[in-house]
Amino acid sequence: MDKSIDMKKGEHKRSMEKAKKMIDRGCGLGEIVSETHLKEEDVIKSKKKWVDQS
């Protein structure tokens, strides 16, 4: 079962914050997904949103 589905809201928020920091450091998508247990699609969508905001 996909771990990101089982995440609670607080866990998901913390994982998204960690993913943003990793993106800012230039980490690759595979590393981010592996470290945060987020879905690849969520990371891609959020990355696009973060880039558009800056």
PQR file with spaces between the fields and no chain letter, atoms N, CA, C, O and H, PARSE charges and radii, in Angstrom:
ATOM       1  N    MET     1       0.840   -1.190    0.000 -0.4000 1.5000
ATOM       2  CA   MET     1       0.000    0.000    0.000 -0.0000 2.0000
ATOM       3  C    MET     1       0.879    1.245    0.000  0.5500 1.7000
ATOM       4  O    MET     1       1.944    1.243    0.617 -0.5500 1.4000
ATOM       5  N    ASP     2       0.461    2.292   -0.670 -0.4000 1.5000
ATOM       6  CA   ASP     2       1.209    3.539   -0.781 -0.0000 2.0000
ATOM       7  C    ASP     2       1.245    4.242    0.571  0.5500 1.7000
ATOM       8  O    ASP     2       0.202    4.543    1.150 -0.5500 1.4000
ATOM       9  H    ASP     2      -0.404    2.294   -1.172  0.4000 1.0000
ATOM      10  N    LYS     3       2.439    4.500    1.063 -0.4000 1.5000
ATOM      11  CA   LYS     3       2.593    5.120    2.383 -0.0000 2.0000
ATOM      12  C    LYS     3       1.982    6.505    2.436  0.5500 1.7000
ATOM      13  O    LYS     3       1.465    6.897    3.482 -0.5500 1.4000
ATOM      14  H    LYS     3       3.287    4.256    0.593  0.4000 1.0000
ATOM      15  N    SER     4       2.020    7.275    1.330 -0.4000 1.5000
ATOM      16  CA   SER     4       1.498    8.636    1.362 -0.0000 2.0000
ATOM      17  C    SER     4      -0.008    8.668    1.609  0.5500 1.7000
ATOM      18  O    SER     4      -0.527    9.647    2.145 -0.5500 1.4000
ATOM      19  H    SER     4       2.439    6.956    0.481  0.4000 1.0000
ATOM      20  N    ILE     5      -0.708    7.608    1.224 -0.4000 1.5000
ATOM      21  CA   ILE     5      -2.147    7.538    1.473 -0.0000 2.0000
ATOM      22  C    ILE     5      -2.411    7.405    2.966  0.5500 1.7000
ATOM      23  O    ILE     5      -3.412    7.911    3.473 -0.5500 1.4000
ATOM      24  H    ILE     5      -0.287    6.813    0.788  0.4000 1.0000
ATOM      25  N    ASP     6      -1.510    6.723    3.670 -0.4000 1.5000
ATOM      26  CA   ASP     6      -1.694    6.482    5.091 -0.0000 2.0000
ATOM      27  C    ASP     6      -1.239    7.642    5.968  0.5500 1.7000
ATOM      28  O    ASP     6      -1.495    7.642    7.173 -0.5500 1.4000
ATOM      29  H    ASP     6      -0.697    6.311    3.259  0.4000 1.0000
ATOM      30  N    MET     7      -0.577    8.618    5.388 -0.4000 1.5000
ATOM      31  CA   MET     7      -0.070    9.728    6.188 -0.0000 2.0000
ATOM      32  C    MET     7      -1.206   10.539    6.779  0.5500 1.7000
ATOM      33  O    MET     7      -2.237   10.756    6.142 -0.5500 1.4000
ATOM      34  H    MET     7      -0.370    8.618    4.410  0.4000 1.0000
ATOM      35  N    LYS     8      -1.000   10.975    7.996 -0.4000 1.5000
ATOM      36  CA   LYS     8      -1.944   11.895    8.601 -0.0000 2.0000
ATOM      37  C    LYS     8      -1.626   13.283    8.098  0.5500 1.7000
ATOM      38  O    LYS     8      -0.555   13.520    7.539 -0.5500 1.4000
ATOM      39  H    LYS     8      -0.162   10.798    8.513  0.4000 1.0000
ATOM      40  N    LYS     9      -2.558   14.202    8.298 -0.4000 1.5000
ATOM      41  CA   LYS     9      -2.408   15.552    7.770 -0.0000 2.0000
ATOM      42  C    LYS     9      -1.105   16.212    8.247  0.5500 1.7000
ATOM      43  O    LYS     9      -0.397   16.815    7.441 -0.5500 1.4000
ATOM      44  H    LYS     9      -3.428   14.009    8.752  0.4000 1.0000
ATOM      45  N    GLY    10      -0.787   16.109    9.508 -0.4000 1.5000
ATOM      46  CA   GLY    10       0.428   16.715   10.052 -0.0000 2.0000
ATOM      47  C    GLY    10       1.679   16.105    9.467  0.5500 1.7000
ATOM      48  O    GLY    10       2.646   16.811    9.180 -0.5500 1.4000
ATOM      49  H    GLY    10      -1.362   15.618   10.163  0.4000 1.0000
ATOM      50  N    GLU    11       1.667   14.796    9.288 -0.4000 1.5000
ATOM      51  CA   GLU    11       2.816   14.106    8.693 -0.0000 2.0000
ATOM      52  C    GLU    11       3.006   14.554    7.245  0.5500 1.7000
ATOM      53  O    GLU    11       4.129   14.774    6.793 -0.5500 1.4000
ATOM      54  H    GLU    11       0.882   14.222    9.522  0.4000 1.0000
ATOM      55  N    HIS    12       1.902   14.682    6.535 -0.4000 1.5000
ATOM      56  CA   HIS    12       1.971   15.102    5.139 -0.0000 2.0000
ATOM      57  C    HIS    12       2.537   16.514    5.049  0.5500 1.7000
ATOM      58  O    HIS    12       3.376   16.795    4.193 -0.5500 1.4000
ATOM      59  H    HIS    12       0.989   14.503    6.902  0.4000 1.0000
ATOM      60  N    LYS    13       2.083   17.402    5.930 -0.4000 1.5000
ATOM      61  CA   LYS    13       2.576   18.782    5.919 -0.0000 2.0000
ATOM      62  C    LYS    13       4.076   18.821    6.190  0.5500 1.7000
ATOM      63  O    LYS    13       4.810   19.540    5.511 -0.5500 1.4000
ATOM      64  H    LYS    13       1.402   17.173    6.626  0.4000 1.0000
ATOM      65  N    ARG    14       4.535   18.058    7.172 -0.4000 1.5000
ATOM      66  CA   ARG    14       5.970   18.017    7.485 -0.0000 2.0000
ATOM      67  C    ARG    14       6.761   17.455    6.311  0.5500 1.7000
ATOM      68  O    ARG    14       7.845   17.945    5.997 -0.5500 1.4000
ATOM      69  H    ARG    14       3.939   17.474    7.724  0.4000 1.0000
ATOM      70  N    SER    15       6.225   16.439    5.670 -0.4000 1.5000
ATOM      71  CA   SER    15       6.900   15.848    4.511 -0.0000 2.0000
ATOM      72  C    SER    15       6.980   16.838    3.358  0.5500 1.7000
ATOM      73  O    SER    15       7.990   16.897    2.657 -0.5500 1.4000
ATOM      74  H    SER    15       5.344   16.041    5.924  0.4000 1.0000
ATOM      75  N    MET    16       5.920   17.614    3.160 -0.4000 1.5000
ATOM      76  CA   MET    16       5.928   18.612    2.099 -0.0000 2.0000
ATOM      77  C    MET    16       6.952   19.712    2.400  0.5500 1.7000
ATOM      78  O    MET    16       7.628   20.194    1.491 -0.5500 1.4000
ATOM      79  H    MET    16       5.099   17.566    3.729  0.4000 1.0000
ATOM      80  N    GLU    17       7.065   20.104    3.659 -0.4000 1.5000
ATOM      81  CA   GLU    17       8.058   21.107    4.043 -0.0000 2.0000
ATOM      82  C    GLU    17       9.473   20.570    3.809  0.5500 1.7000
ATOM      83  O    GLU    17      10.351   21.291    3.334 -0.5500 1.4000
ATOM      84  H    GLU    17       6.515   19.713    4.397  0.4000 1.0000
ATOM      85  N    LYS    18       9.677   19.307    4.145 -0.4000 1.5000
ATOM      86  CA   LYS    18      10.979   18.679    3.914 -0.0000 2.0000
ATOM      87  C    LYS    18      11.267   18.609    2.416  0.5500 1.7000
ATOM      88  O    LYS    18      12.394   18.858    1.988 -0.5500 1.4000
ATOM      89  H    LYS    18       8.964   18.721    4.531  0.4000 1.0000
ATOM      90  N    ALA    19      10.261   18.275    1.624 -0.4000 1.5000
ATOM      91  CA   ALA    19      10.433   18.194    0.178 -0.0000 2.0000
ATOM      92  C    ALA    19      10.822   19.556   -0.391  0.5500 1.7000
ATOM      93  O    ALA    19      11.685   19.642   -1.264 -0.5500 1.4000
ATOM      94  H    ALA    19       9.345   18.074    1.972  0.4000 1.0000
ATOM      95  N    LYS    20      10.189   20.619    0.101 -0.4000 1.5000
ATOM      96  CA   LYS    20      10.508   21.963   -0.383 -0.0000 2.0000
ATOM      97  C    LYS    20      11.965   22.308   -0.079  0.5500 1.7000
ATOM      98  O    LYS    20      12.663   22.859   -0.930 -0.5500 1.4000
ATOM      99  H    LYS    20       9.488   20.550    0.811  0.4000 1.0000
ATOM     100  N    LYS    21      12.421   21.990    1.122 -0.4000 1.5000
ATOM     101  CA   LYS    21      13.815   22.257    1.487 -0.0000 2.0000
ATOM     102  C    LYS    21      14.763   21.459    0.605  0.5500 1.7000
ATOM     103  O    LYS    21      15.806   21.963    0.190 -0.5500 1.4000
ATOM     104  H    LYS    21      11.853   21.543    1.813  0.4000 1.0000
ATOM     105  N    MET    22      14.400   20.215    0.320 -0.4000 1.5000
ATOM     106  CA   MET    22      15.245   19.375   -0.530 -0.0000 2.0000
ATOM     107  C    MET    22      15.286   19.917   -1.959  0.5500 1.7000
ATOM     108  O    MET    22      16.336   19.892   -2.601 -0.5500 1.4000
ATOM     109  H    MET    22      13.553   19.805    0.657  0.4000 1.0000
ATOM     110  N    ILE    23      14.157   20.404   -2.458 -0.4000 1.5000
ATOM     111  CA   ILE    23      14.118   21.008   -3.793 -0.0000 2.0000
ATOM     112  C    ILE    23      15.018   22.242   -3.815  0.5500 1.7000
ATOM     113  O    ILE    23      15.780   22.453   -4.758 -0.5500 1.4000
ATOM     114  H    ILE    23      13.304   20.424   -1.937  0.4000 1.0000
ATOM     115  N    ASP    24      14.919   23.046   -2.769 -0.4000 1.5000
ATOM     116  CA   ASP    24      15.745   24.253   -2.687 -0.0000 2.0000
ATOM     117  C    ASP    24      17.237   23.915   -2.686  0.5500 1.7000
ATOM     118  O    ASP    24      18.052   24.695   -3.178 -0.5500 1.4000
ATOM     119  H    ASP    24      14.300   22.875   -2.003  0.4000 1.0000
ATOM     120  N    ARG    25      17.588   22.765   -2.139 -0.4000 1.5000
ATOM     121  CA   ARG    25      18.990   22.326   -2.105 -0.0000 2.0000
ATOM     122  C    ARG    25      19.407   21.650   -3.404  0.5500 1.7000
ATOM     123  O    ARG    25      20.581   21.334   -3.597 -0.5500 1.4000
ATOM     124  H    ARG    25      16.926   22.131   -1.739  0.4000 1.0000
ATOM     125  N    GLY    26      18.436   21.427   -4.301 -0.4000 1.5000
ATOM     126  CA   GLY    26      18.759   20.827   -5.588 -0.0000 2.0000
ATOM     127  C    GLY    26      18.714   19.309   -5.606  0.5500 1.7000
ATOM     128  O    GLY    26      19.287   18.686   -6.501 -0.5500 1.4000
ATOM     129  H    GLY    26      17.482   21.684   -4.144  0.4000 1.0000
ATOM     130  N    CYS    27      18.048   18.708   -4.641 -0.4000 1.5000
ATOM     131  CA   CYS    27      17.934   17.245   -4.597 -0.0000 2.0000
ATOM     132  C    CYS    27      17.054   16.763   -5.753  0.5500 1.7000
ATOM     133  O    CYS    27      16.176   17.490   -6.220 -0.5500 1.4000
ATOM     134  H    CYS    27      17.583   19.214   -3.915  0.4000 1.0000
ATOM     135  N    GLY    28      17.294   15.556   -6.199 -0.4000 1.5000
ATOM     136  CA   GLY    28      16.521   14.973   -7.280 -0.0000 2.0000
ATOM     137  C    GLY    28      15.182   14.432   -6.801  0.5500 1.7000
ATOM     138  O    GLY    28      14.982   14.190   -5.611 -0.5500 1.4000
ATOM     139  H    GLY    28      18.007   14.966   -5.819  0.4000 1.0000
ATOM     140  N    LEU    29      14.279   14.250   -7.739 -0.4000 1.5000
ATOM     141  CA   LEU    29      12.931   13.776   -7.442 -0.0000 2.0000
ATOM     142  C    LEU    29      12.950   12.416   -6.744  0.5500 1.7000
ATOM     143  O    LEU    29      12.229   12.210   -5.767 -0.5500 1.4000
ATOM     144  H    LEU    29      14.441   14.447   -8.706  0.4000 1.0000
ATOM     145  N    GLY    30      13.760   11.501   -7.234 -0.4000 1.5000
ATOM     146  CA   GLY    30      13.825   10.170   -6.630 -0.0000 2.0000
ATOM     147  C    GLY    30      14.259   10.216   -5.173  0.5500 1.7000
ATOM     148  O    GLY    30      13.712    9.506   -4.329 -0.5500 1.4000
ATOM     149  H    GLY    30      14.345   11.668   -8.028  0.4000 1.0000
ATOM     150  N    GLU    31      15.240   11.051   -4.890 -0.4000 1.5000
ATOM     151  CA   GLU    31      15.723   11.189   -3.512 -0.0000 2.0000
ATOM     152  C    GLU    31      14.642   11.794   -2.614  0.5500 1.7000
ATOM     153  O    GLU    31      14.458   11.357   -1.478 -0.5500 1.4000
ATOM     154  H    GLU    31      15.684   11.627   -5.576  0.4000 1.0000
ATOM     155  N    ILE    32      13.938   12.788   -3.121 -0.4000 1.5000
ATOM     156  CA   ILE    32      12.870   13.435   -2.352 -0.0000 2.0000
ATOM     157  C    ILE    32      11.759   12.439   -2.036  0.5500 1.7000
ATOM     158  O    ILE    32      11.304   12.351   -0.896 -0.5500 1.4000
ATOM     159  H    ILE    32      14.088   13.143   -4.044  0.4000 1.0000
ATOM     160  N    VAL    33      11.329   11.695   -3.041 -0.4000 1.5000
ATOM     161  CA   VAL    33      10.262   10.704   -2.858 -0.0000 2.0000
ATOM     162  C    VAL    33      10.701    9.640   -1.849  0.5500 1.7000
ATOM     163  O    VAL    33       9.923    9.231   -0.987 -0.5500 1.4000
ATOM     164  H    VAL    33      11.699   11.767   -3.967  0.4000 1.0000
ATOM     165  N    SER    34      11.948    9.202   -1.967 -0.4000 1.5000
ATOM     166  CA   SER    34      12.472    8.181   -1.065 -0.0000 2.0000
ATOM     167  C    SER    34      12.537    8.673    0.378  0.5500 1.7000
ATOM     168  O    SER    34      12.202    7.934    1.305 -0.5500 1.4000
ATOM     169  H    SER    34      12.579    9.534   -2.667  0.4000 1.0000
ATOM     170  N    GLU    35      12.964    9.904    0.566 -0.4000 1.5000
ATOM     171  CA   GLU    35      13.120   10.467    1.916 -0.0000 2.0000
ATOM     172  C    GLU    35      11.789   10.844    2.565  0.5500 1.7000
ATOM     173  O    GLU    35      11.612   10.675    3.771 -0.5500 1.4000
ATOM     174  H    GLU    35      13.236   10.503   -0.187  0.4000 1.0000
ATOM     175  N    THR    36      10.855   11.354    1.762 -0.4000 1.5000
ATOM     176  CA   THR    36       9.614   11.891    2.331 -0.0000 2.0000
ATOM     177  C    THR    36       8.437   10.926    2.265  0.5500 1.7000
ATOM     178  O    THR    36       7.444   11.109    2.969 -0.5500 1.4000
ATOM     179  H    THR    36      10.999   11.491    0.782  0.4000 1.0000
ATOM     180  N    HIS    37       8.541    9.899    1.423 -0.4000 1.5000
ATOM     181  CA   HIS    37       7.449    8.928    1.202 -0.0000 2.0000
ATOM     182  C    HIS    37       6.219    9.579    0.588  0.5500 1.7000
ATOM     183  O    HIS    37       5.111    9.057    0.705 -0.5500 1.4000
ATOM     184  H    HIS    37       9.348    9.750    0.851  0.4000 1.0000
ATOM     185  N    LEU    38       6.417   10.727   -0.071 -0.4000 1.5000
ATOM     186  CA   LEU    38       5.327   11.377   -0.790 -0.0000 2.0000
ATOM     187  C    LEU    38       5.187   10.739   -2.166  0.5500 1.7000
ATOM     188  O    LEU    38       6.103   10.074   -2.649 -0.5500 1.4000
ATOM     189  H    LEU    38       7.318   11.151   -0.166  0.4000 1.0000
ATOM     190  N    LYS    39       4.044   10.945   -2.784 -0.4000 1.5000
ATOM     191  CA   LYS    39       3.854   10.477   -4.155 -0.0000 2.0000
ATOM     192  C    LYS    39       4.628   11.396   -5.090  0.5500 1.7000
ATOM     193  O    LYS    39       4.699   12.607   -4.881 -0.5500 1.4000
ATOM     194  H    LYS    39       3.300   11.485   -2.392  0.4000 1.0000
ATOM     195  N    GLU    40       5.201   10.799   -6.115 -0.4000 1.5000
ATOM     196  CA   GLU    40       5.968   11.564   -7.101 -0.0000 2.0000
ATOM     197  C    GLU    40       5.122   12.700   -7.693  0.5500 1.7000
ATOM     198  O    GLU    40       5.612   13.814   -7.876 -0.5500 1.4000
ATOM     199  H    GLU    40       5.144    9.816   -6.284  0.4000 1.0000
ATOM     200  N    GLU    41       3.865   12.414   -7.987 -0.4000 1.5000
ATOM     201  CA   GLU    41       2.983   13.424   -8.570 -0.0000 2.0000
ATOM     202  C    GLU    41       2.792   14.616   -7.632  0.5500 1.7000
ATOM     203  O    GLU    41       2.742   15.759   -8.085 -0.5500 1.4000
ATOM     204  H    GLU    41       3.467   11.509   -7.838  0.4000 1.0000
ATOM     205  N    ASP    42       2.685   14.353   -6.325 -0.4000 1.5000
ATOM     206  CA   ASP    42       2.523   15.431   -5.343 -0.0000 2.0000
ATOM     207  C    ASP    42       3.750   16.331   -5.318  0.5500 1.7000
ATOM     208  O    ASP    42       3.630   17.554   -5.251 -0.5500 1.4000
ATOM     209  H    ASP    42       2.726   13.424   -5.957  0.4000 1.0000
ATOM     210  N    VAL    43       4.931   15.721   -5.372 -0.4000 1.5000
ATOM     211  CA   VAL    43       6.171   16.491   -5.342 -0.0000 2.0000
ATOM     212  C    VAL    43       6.283   17.344   -6.603  0.5500 1.7000
ATOM     213  O    VAL    43       6.639   18.520   -6.530 -0.5500 1.4000
ATOM     214  H    VAL    43       5.029   14.727   -5.426  0.4000 1.0000
ATOM     215  N    ILE    44       5.981   16.757   -7.755 -0.4000 1.5000
ATOM     216  CA   ILE    44       6.069   17.491   -9.022 -0.0000 2.0000
ATOM     217  C    ILE    44       5.097   18.670   -9.022  0.5500 1.7000
ATOM     218  O    ILE    44       5.467   19.787   -9.384 -0.5500 1.4000
ATOM     219  H    ILE    44       5.691   15.802   -7.815  0.4000 1.0000
ATOM     220  N    LYS    45       3.863   18.417   -8.616 -0.4000 1.5000
ATOM     221  CA   LYS    45       2.847   19.470   -8.602 -0.0000 2.0000
ATOM     222  C    LYS    45       3.237   20.591   -7.637  0.5500 1.7000
ATOM     223  O    LYS    45       3.100   21.770   -7.967 -0.5500 1.4000
ATOM     224  H    LYS    45       3.563   17.509   -8.322  0.4000 1.0000
ATOM     225  N    SER    46       3.714   20.234   -6.463 -0.4000 1.5000
ATOM     226  CA   SER    46       4.109   21.230   -5.472 -0.0000 2.0000
ATOM     227  C    SER    46       5.336   22.003   -5.930  0.5500 1.7000
ATOM     228  O    SER    46       5.420   23.215   -5.734 -0.5500 1.4000
ATOM     229  H    SER    46       3.825   19.277   -6.195  0.4000 1.0000
ATOM     230  N    LYS    47       6.284   21.307   -6.540 -0.4000 1.5000
ATOM     231  CA   LYS    47       7.486   21.978   -7.038 -0.0000 2.0000
ATOM     232  C    LYS    47       7.104   23.053   -8.049  0.5500 1.7000
ATOM     233  O    LYS    47       7.630   24.165   -8.013 -0.5500 1.4000
ATOM     234  H    LYS    47       6.215   20.322   -6.700  0.4000 1.0000
ATOM     235  N    LYS    48       6.201   22.719   -8.937 -0.4000 1.5000
ATOM     236  CA   LYS    48       5.753   23.678   -9.945 -0.0000 2.0000
ATOM     237  C    LYS    48       5.113   24.898   -9.274  0.5500 1.7000
ATOM     238  O    LYS    48       5.361   26.035   -9.674 -0.5500 1.4000
ATOM     239  H    LYS    48       5.773   21.816   -8.967  0.4000 1.0000
ATOM     240  N    LYS    49       4.289   24.653   -8.251 -0.4000 1.5000
ATOM     241  CA   LYS    49       3.622   25.739   -7.537 -0.0000 2.0000
ATOM     242  C    LYS    49       4.646   26.617   -6.815  0.5500 1.7000
ATOM     243  O    LYS    49       4.550   27.844   -6.857 -0.5500 1.4000
ATOM     244  H    LYS    49       4.088   23.729   -7.926  0.4000 1.0000
ATOM     245  N    TRP    50       5.634   25.987   -6.147 -0.4000 1.5000
ATOM     246  CA   TRP    50       6.654   26.742   -5.422 -0.0000 2.0000
ATOM     247  C    TRP    50       7.481   27.593   -6.369  0.5500 1.7000
ATOM     248  O    TRP    50       7.807   28.737   -6.053 -0.5500 1.4000
ATOM     249  H    TRP    50       5.712   24.991   -6.113  0.4000 1.0000
ATOM     250  N    VAL    51       7.826   27.041   -7.534 -0.4000 1.5000
ATOM     251  CA   VAL    51       8.629   27.770   -8.514 -0.0000 2.0000
ATOM     252  C    VAL    51       7.839   28.958   -9.055  0.5500 1.7000
ATOM     253  O    VAL    51       8.397   30.039   -9.237 -0.5500 1.4000
ATOM     254  H    VAL    51       7.562   26.111   -7.790  0.4000 1.0000
ATOM     255  N    ASP    52       6.545   28.767   -9.312 -0.4000 1.5000
ATOM     256  CA   ASP    52       5.688   29.847   -9.825 -0.0000 2.0000
ATOM     257  C    ASP    52       5.553   30.985   -8.815  0.5500 1.7000
ATOM     258  O    ASP    52       5.406   32.143   -9.208 -0.5500 1.4000
ATOM     259  H    ASP    52       6.092   27.888   -9.164  0.4000 1.0000
ATOM     260  N    GLN    53       5.602   30.670   -7.516 -0.4000 1.5000
ATOM     261  CA   GLN    53       5.457   31.678   -6.467 -0.0000 2.0000
ATOM     262  C    GLN    53       6.707   32.505   -6.265  0.5500 1.7000
ATOM     263  O    GLN    53       6.635   33.617   -5.744 -0.5500 1.4000
ATOM     264  H    GLN    53       5.722   29.730   -7.197  0.4000 1.0000
ATOM     265  N    SER    54       7.863   31.976   -6.671 -0.4000 1.5000
ATOM     266  CA   SER    54       9.107   32.710   -6.423 -0.0000 2.0000
ATOM     267  C    SER    54       9.509   33.612   -7.552  0.5500 1.7000
ATOM     268  O    SER    54      10.536   34.285   -7.468 -0.5500 1.4000
ATOM     269  H    SER    54       7.922   31.072   -7.095  0.4000 1.0000
